Amino acid sequence: MAKKIIISYVPIRKWEVIAVITLISIILIVGIYYLHPSNIDWYKRDDFSFSNLLQFVFIDQYLIELITTSIISLLIVRYTSIFKIHTLQLNFKGISFYFLKFLPLFFIAYFFTSPFSVGIRFLYHYYVLQKKQVSYFESYFFLNKNLYLSYLLPIIVICTLLLTVAVLNAISKSKNAMSKEKFAIISLTVKSEIGQKIISSKVISSITREGRKYYVTSNSNKYLINKNLKTLEKELDQNFISINRSTIINLAFFKEYSFWENEKYIVRLIDDQEFNITRERLKALKNRVDFFHKTINA
């Protein structure tokens, strides 16, 4: 039976991922256009210059399409939340079916992205490039069949690349989890008031950063540890999850969550510790908690 993994969509909301995906999609689309036989002599045209080419690729395409990619990443997060697309079967059929679930989004994403990206492109052309002859409703209004068809391929490429990042990230974490199951670190060396102490990861409820120091909480006691959160997140088993930039919690100690303010929530542990978490990270936490309970009850 194929292994089922949990997909987290937090990585596709990172600015560096959005920037790289936009760059790759622009290179692909612009490459397809300029390498097409009908456009093979583009560099021989009278209006060609390297400055115009750089302006077109960097501003007209890359910077403006960053908006498109950002909106699509938000759409994917919302779409997966509505239709509960949080798991993937690790086989050809499972991966194929996973991407097929997003076909409706591929075809409707244009209507959410185009009013912004194409609208900004019109303002740029009209006011910066001084193309006063252009008509918004004839060439830039989003309810335009030709505009829709020309945008369909870039949107499909961007959607597919973002989903691929989410899938590869999930597969990577799954492999790390399998490796940890075989060679799990079952203890950590910490510092107490009387010296060093070795404690089991099973009794650790949280690991936090306070200033430049890192602390492990176990049985309501706090111990200093000489490892940062990034290192510990890699070393600890899959029962541990990062809920914000300064906190890792043990899912075995998770108690409840409640709304706080401004799209933020409070996570409570059974030892009465409380931590802040964003809405996006909360979705990932809920998926991990569900998976954790299914695993221990299997």
C-alpha positions as a printed Julia matrix, in Angstrom:
298×3 Matrix{Float64}:
   0.0    0.0     0.0
   1.33   3.43   -0.96
   2.45   5.69    1.85
   0.19   8.67    2.58
   1.91  11.94    3.45
   0.61  15.27    4.71
   1.0   18.3     2.44
   1.8   21.64    4.04
   1.21  24.78    1.97
   3.18  27.08    4.26
   6.35  26.86    2.07
   4.58  28.26   -1.02
   3.72  31.44    0.89
   7.38  32.27    1.48
   8.61  35.27   -0.5
  11.73  33.47   -1.75
   9.63  30.62   -3.15
   7.28  33.08   -4.86
  10.26  34.97   -6.31
  11.94  31.82   -7.69
   8.7   30.34   -9.08
   7.92  33.63  -10.84
  11.42  33.73  -12.34
  11.22  30.13  -13.59
   7.75  30.63  -15.09
   8.81  33.86  -16.84
  11.89  32.15  -18.33
   9.73  29.26  -19.58
   6.96  31.41  -21.06
   9.23  34.06  -22.58
  11.49  31.28  -23.9
   8.56  29.51  -25.57
   7.43  32.79  -27.14
  10.79  33.97  -28.46
  11.94  30.54  -29.62
   8.76  29.97  -31.59
   9.47  29.84  -35.36
   7.23  32.86  -36.0
   9.31  34.99  -33.59
  12.78  33.59  -34.22
  14.01  36.88  -35.74
  12.86  39.06  -32.83
  16.36  40.46  -32.26
  16.46  41.8   -35.86
  13.46  44.05  -35.42
  13.93  47.83  -35.63
  12.64  48.46  -32.12
  14.92  45.86  -30.5
  17.51  46.91  -27.94
  18.94  45.2   -24.87
  17.57  47.97  -22.64
  14.06  47.37  -24.02
  14.52  43.62  -23.55
  15.63  44.04  -19.92
  12.76  46.43  -19.25
  10.28  44.0   -20.75
  11.56  40.91  -18.93
  12.3   42.48  -15.53
   9.5   45.05  -15.14
   6.77  44.19  -17.63
   7.01  40.48  -16.88
   8.86  39.56  -13.67
   7.87  42.33  -11.25
   4.25  42.43  -12.38
   3.88  38.64  -12.44
   5.13  38.5    -8.85
   1.63  39.76   -8.08
   0.13  36.88  -10.06
   2.22  34.26   -8.24
   1.46  35.79   -4.84
  -2.29  35.75   -5.48
  -2.16  32.18   -6.84
  -0.32  30.98   -3.72
  -3.11  32.49   -1.61
  -5.73  30.86   -3.85
  -4.08  27.45   -3.45
  -4.09  27.78    0.35
  -7.76  28.79    0.31
  -8.72  26.14   -2.25
  -7.06  23.34   -0.29
  -8.74  24.54    2.89
 -12.2   24.48    1.3
 -11.8   21.09   -0.4
  -9.63  19.51    2.34
  -6.7   18.63    0.08
  -4.05  17.94    2.69
  -2.8   14.42    1.95
  -1.14  12.63   -0.93
  -0.64   8.96   -1.8
   3.0    8.45   -2.76
   2.54   6.64   -6.07
   1.96   7.64   -9.69
  -1.81   7.37   -9.42
  -1.93   9.3    -6.16
   0.29  12.13   -7.42
  -1.62  12.36  -10.73
  -4.97  12.45   -8.95
  -3.62  15.09   -6.55
  -2.77  17.49   -9.41
  -6.05  16.74  -11.19
  -7.92  18.0    -8.14
  -6.57  21.46   -8.94
  -7.82  21.64  -12.54
 -10.79  23.87  -11.62
  -8.39  26.28   -9.92
  -6.18  26.37  -13.03
  -9.11  27.64  -15.09
 -10.6   30.16  -12.63
  -7.39  31.63  -11.14
  -7.22  34.11  -14.04
 -10.32  35.93  -12.81
  -8.67  36.57   -9.44
  -5.21  37.52  -10.69
  -5.83  39.41  -13.94
  -7.7   42.45  -12.54
  -4.6   43.21  -10.47
  -1.64  42.17  -12.64
  -3.08  43.27  -15.99
  -4.48  46.44  -14.45
  -1.05  47.39  -13.11
   0.48  46.52  -16.47
  -1.96  48.92  -18.16
  -1.03  51.73  -15.76
   2.66  51.04  -16.37
   2.24  51.08  -20.15
  -0.02  54.13  -20.17
   1.72  56.42  -17.68
   5.35  55.24  -17.6
   5.9   54.06  -21.17
   3.54  56.75  -22.44
   1.54  54.4   -24.66
  -1.41  56.75  -24.78
  -2.95  54.96  -27.73
  -3.73  51.82  -25.73
  -7.3   51.22  -24.64
  -7.95  49.56  -21.29
 -11.28  47.99  -22.23
 -10.05  46.75  -25.61
  -6.74  45.24  -24.55
  -6.44  45.13  -20.73
  -9.91  44.55  -19.32
  -9.87  41.1   -17.73
 -13.17  39.94  -19.31
 -11.39  39.38  -22.59
 -11.25  35.96  -24.28
  -7.88  36.54  -25.97
  -6.38  37.84  -22.74
  -7.74  34.83  -20.85
  -6.24  32.37  -23.36
  -2.87  34.12  -23.33
  -2.76  34.03  -19.52
  -3.96  30.44  -19.17
  -0.58  28.79  -19.84
   1.4   31.04  -17.44
  -1.18  30.44  -14.7
  -1.07  26.67  -15.21
   2.75  26.77  -15.09
   2.78  28.86  -11.9
   0.13  26.7   -10.2
   1.94  23.5   -11.14
   5.32  24.79   -9.92
   3.87  25.95   -6.59
   2.14  22.62   -6.03
   5.33  20.8    -6.99
   7.21  22.74   -4.3
   4.57  21.74   -1.72
   4.74  18.07   -2.79
   8.56  17.91   -2.84
   8.7   19.57    0.57
   6.24  16.99    1.94
   8.19  14.1     0.41
  11.44  15.45    1.86
   9.9   15.74    5.33
   8.43  12.26    5.0
  11.85  10.79    4.16
  13.39  12.63    7.1
  10.65  11.28    9.36
  11.3    7.72    8.15
  14.98   8.19    8.8
  14.27   9.52   12.28
  12.08   6.54   13.02
  15.12   4.3    12.43
  17.7    6.51   14.08
  15.58   8.66   16.41
  17.28  10.92   18.9
  15.66   9.87   22.15
  17.48  12.24   24.46
  18.92  15.73   24.64
  21.74  17.09   26.75
  20.64  20.22   28.6
  22.0   22.44   31.35
  20.33  22.71   34.73
  21.31  24.8    37.75
  23.51  22.0    39.05
  25.09  20.92   35.78
  24.38  18.97   32.63
  21.45  16.59   32.4
  20.17  14.12   29.82
  16.41  14.09   29.26
  14.21  12.05   26.93
  12.53  13.85   24.04
   9.28  12.14   25.09
   9.04  14.34   28.21
   9.87  17.59   26.39
   6.76  19.72   25.88
   8.36  22.7    24.14
  11.6   24.28   23.0
  11.74  28.07   22.87
  14.06  30.9    21.96
  14.34  33.77   24.41
  16.66  36.43   23.12
  19.81  34.6    22.07
  19.26  31.61   24.34
  17.3   28.4    23.78
  15.34  26.58   26.45
  13.79  23.13   26.77
  10.7   22.74   28.94
  10.14  19.35   30.59
   7.87  18.56   33.55
   7.38  22.32   34.08
  11.15  22.83   34.39
  13.2   24.92   31.96
  16.68  23.9    30.87
  19.24  25.71   28.74
  20.35  23.94   25.55
  23.26  24.72   23.23
  21.4   24.08   19.96
  19.23  26.43   17.93
  15.67  25.71   16.81
  16.59  24.97   13.21
  19.05  22.28   14.27
  16.65  20.78   16.8
  13.77  20.7    14.32
  15.9   18.55   12.02
  17.09  16.25   14.78
  13.84  15.63   16.66
  11.24  13.13   15.51
   7.98  13.9    13.71
   6.13  14.47   16.99
   7.71  17.92   17.12
   6.54  20.87   15.01
   7.55  24.53   14.73
   4.54  26.77   15.4
   6.33  30.11   15.12
   9.85  31.42   14.65
  10.75  30.98   18.31
   8.81  27.88   19.38
   8.77  24.12   18.75
   6.15  22.03   20.54
   5.67  18.32   21.15
   2.34  17.22   19.64
   1.88  14.79   22.51
   1.44  17.84   24.79
  -0.98  19.77   22.55
  -4.22  20.62   24.36
  -6.24  23.21   22.43
  -6.2   26.46   20.49
  -8.37  29.58   20.48
  -8.65  32.79   18.47
  -6.68  35.74   19.77
  -6.61  38.75   17.4
  -5.54  39.92   13.92
  -5.53  36.45   12.32
  -3.53  35.07   15.24
  -4.38  32.26   17.65
  -3.25  30.96   21.01
  -1.97  27.37   21.29
  -2.18  25.78   24.74
  -0.28  22.74   25.97
  -1.39  20.36   28.7
   1.27  21.84   31.02
  -0.47  25.26   30.65
   2.11  26.83   28.35
   0.66  29.24   25.77
   2.13  30.34   22.42
   1.07  32.52   19.51
   0.46  31.02   16.07
  -0.71  32.44   12.73
  -3.72  31.14   10.81
  -1.52  29.51    8.13
   0.68  27.69   10.64
  -2.42  26.66   12.59
  -3.72  24.79    9.53
  -0.45  22.86    9.31
  -0.57  22.19   13.06
  -4.13  20.81   12.89
  -3.14  18.47   10.07
  -0.13  17.24   12.02
  -2.21  16.77   15.19
  -4.76  14.69   13.26
  -1.97  12.61   11.71
  -0.3   12.23   15.13
  -3.45  10.86   16.76
  -4.16   8.52   13.82
  -0.59   7.19   14.07
  -0.62   6.52   17.8
  -4.08   4.95   17.58
  -3.24   2.75   14.59
